[in-house]
Amino acid sequence: MMIYEGEGGILKRKLEGQVALITGAGQGIGDAAARQFAAEGAAVAVLDSNRDAAERVAERIRQSGGESLAIHADVSRSEAMREAIDQVHARYGAFDVLVNNAAVQIMGLLHEYEEADFSRTIDVNLKGVFLGCKYALPLMMRQKRGVILSVSSVLGVAGDPDLAVYGATKGALIALTKSMAVAYGPHGIRVNCICPGDVRTPMVEQFFEFQPDPEQARRQVYGHYPLRRIAEPVEVAKTLVFLASDDASFISGSHLFVDGGLTAEVY
Ligand SMILES: NC(=O)c1ccc[n+]([C@@H]2O[C@H](COP(=O)([O-])OP(=O)(O)OC[C@H]3O[C@@H](n4cnc5c(N)ncnc54)[C@H](O)[C@@H]3O)[C@@H](O)[C@H]2O)c1
């Protein structure tokens, strides 16, 4: 039976009692997601290849009264991902949500792109997601429930001259999401991805600060967006909370734009 929010009692936090692992959670969108998941009642494993960053985020969550575990791992390494997921399962006795967020972005025109950069981008952005899913799915299938979310990008469906390889990995995540939703829906597992436009993370702010006129550069980028601004990390984090929660109980196989209308506009 469907229960309407607030009906017959006090409102529950959206992820109360859930166990989540978020990759690349040491900064930016992953950091915001980890804090928002914890605020909504989830125990959060903060995985990052930057050990100090992961520990900082986990400590901050614990200091605000949440439950968190820092994991130092590179998502592109099979053994590290298997161990990370097993560690979370052993510690909390469940594995409910995987958020595939870690990625690298190496810019360059395709004909000048180094093979090593191509391989690294594929290894982190695509193989890393494959490995996370590969090791999380058997646990979720045993539980007969679970949620897998991946952070794709508007560049998974649209072009950028300097980000063809990055965009190719993001497009691949959309395809992976759809096939996994079909394959694992019968096991009670929902699979979705989100496609953000620009988000005001340290990386994007740095890009603006490096421009000859940062304010002019900001105005130009913001001007591309129908909402005339870029996203705050917390807005992306809240979308991930929504998709992870029972509020999204019938949403699977979707790629959801979190782009202030950017991809809706042609003229
Ligand atoms: N910032 C944006 O404007 C934007 C827009 C669209 C999509 N995205 C996507 O959102 C996600 C997060 O982006 P962000 O801007 O917060 O990135 P970021 O670069 O600020 O943070 C990424 C985090 O991932 C970690 N990381 C990198 N490689 C790793 C690896 N191999 N193993 C484990 N951790 C690793 C980094 O240490 C870092 O803490 C990415 O998937 C990115 O492609 C970002």
The ligand as an SDF file (V2000), in Angstrom:
LIG
                    3D

 44 48  0  0  0  0  0  0  0  0999 V2000
   31.7170   19.5950  -12.1250 N   0  0  0  0  0  0  0  0  0  0  0  0
   30.9660   19.5850  -13.2020 C   0  0  0  0  0  0  0  0  0  0  0  0
   30.6860   20.6420  -13.7670 O   0  0  0  0  0  0  0  0  0  0  0  0
   30.4080   18.2810  -13.7470 C   0  0  0  0  0  0  0  0  0  0  0  0
   29.4660   18.3390  -14.7800 C   0  0  0  0  0  0  0  0  0  0  0  0
   28.9250   17.1440  -15.2770 C   0  0  0  0  0  0  0  0  0  0  0  0
   29.3230   15.9300  -14.7400 C   0  0  0  0  0  0  0  0  0  0  0  0
   30.2510   15.9060  -13.7410 N   0  0  0  0  0  0  0  0  0  0  0  0
   30.6310   14.5930  -13.2170 C   0  0  0  0  0  0  0  0  0  0  0  0
   30.4100   14.6070  -11.8100 O   0  0  0  0  0  0  0  0  0  0  0  0
   31.3260   13.7420  -11.1640 C   0  0  0  0  0  0  0  0  0  0  0  0
   32.0620   14.5090  -10.0830 C   0  0  0  0  0  0  0  0  0  0  0  0
   32.6480   15.6600  -10.6530 O   0  0  0  0  0  0  0  0  0  0  0  0
   33.3910   16.7780   -9.7780 P   0  0  0  0  0  0  0  0  0  0  0  0
   33.3740   18.0200  -10.5600 O   0  0  0  0  0  0  0  0  0  0  0  0
   32.8780   16.7490   -8.3990 O   0  0  0  0  0  0  0  0  0  0  0  0
   34.8910   16.2020   -9.8560 O   0  0  0  0  0  0  0  0  0  0  0  0
   36.1730   16.5540   -8.9920 P   0  0  0  0  0  0  0  0  0  0  0  0
   37.3340   16.4220   -9.9150 O   0  0  0  0  0  0  0  0  0  0  0  0
   35.9770   17.8210   -8.2290 O   0  0  0  0  0  0  0  0  0  0  0  0
   36.1900   15.3420   -7.9270 O   0  0  0  0  0  0  0  0  0  0  0  0
   36.3920   14.0240   -8.3420 C   0  0  0  0  0  0  0  0  0  0  0  0
   36.8380   13.1910   -7.1700 C   0  0  0  0  0  0  0  0  0  0  0  0
   37.0920   11.8730   -7.6710 O   0  0  0  0  0  0  0  0  0  0  0  0
   38.3300   11.4150   -7.1810 C   0  0  0  0  0  0  0  0  0  0  0  0
   38.8990   10.4590   -8.1240 N   0  0  0  0  0  0  0  0  0  0  0  0
   39.4410   10.7190   -9.3320 C   0  0  0  0  0  0  0  0  0  0  0  0
   39.8900    9.5890   -9.8820 N   0  0  0  0  0  0  0  0  0  0  0  0
   39.6160    8.5870   -9.0070 C   0  0  0  0  0  0  0  0  0  0  0  0
   39.8420    7.2030   -9.0110 C   0  0  0  0  0  0  0  0  0  0  0  0
   40.4820    6.5960  -10.0230 N   0  0  0  0  0  0  0  0  0  0  0  0
   39.4240    6.4530   -7.9700 N   0  0  0  0  0  0  0  0  0  0  0  0
   38.8150    7.0570   -6.9140 C   0  0  0  0  0  0  0  0  0  0  0  0
   38.5780    8.3820   -6.8480 N   0  0  0  0  0  0  0  0  0  0  0  0
   38.9740    9.1340   -7.8810 C   0  0  0  0  0  0  0  0  0  0  0  0
   39.1850   12.6660   -7.0200 C   0  0  0  0  0  0  0  0  0  0  0  0
   40.2530   12.4620   -6.0940 O   0  0  0  0  0  0  0  0  0  0  0  0
   38.1610   13.6890   -6.5470 C   0  0  0  0  0  0  0  0  0  0  0  0
   38.0540   13.7010   -5.1330 O   0  0  0  0  0  0  0  0  0  0  0  0
   32.2400   13.2140  -12.2790 C   0  0  0  0  0  0  0  0  0  0  0  0
   31.7330   11.9670  -12.7170 O   0  0  0  0  0  0  0  0  0  0  0  0
   32.0990   14.2470  -13.3670 C   0  0  0  0  0  0  0  0  0  0  0  0
   32.3870   13.7040  -14.6270 O   0  0  0  0  0  0  0  0  0  0  0  0
   30.8150   17.0450  -13.2290 C   0  0  0  0  0  0  0  0  0  0  0  0
  1  2  1  0
  2  3  2  0
  2  4  1  0
  4  5  1  0
  4 44  2  0
  5  6  2  0
  6  7  1  0
  7  8  2  0
  8  9  1  0
  8 44  1  0
  9 10  1  0
  9 42  1  0
 10 11  1  0
 11 12  1  0
 11 40  1  0
 12 13  1  0
 13 14  1  0
 14 15  2  0
 14 16  1  0
 14 17  1  0
 17 18  1  0
 18 19  2  0
 18 20  1  0
 18 21  1  0
 21 22  1  0
 22 23  1  0
 23 24  1  0
 23 38  1  0
 24 25  1  0
 25 26  1  0
 25 36  1  0
 26 27  1  0
 26 35  1  0
 27 28  2  0
 28 29  1  0
 29 30  1  0
 29 35  2  0
 30 31  1  0
 30 32  2  0
 32 33  1  0
 33 34  2  0
 34 35  1  0
 36 37  1  0
 36 38  1  0
 38 39  1  0
 40 41  1  0
 40 42  1  0
 42 43  1  0
M  CHG  2   8   1  16  -1
M  END
$$$$
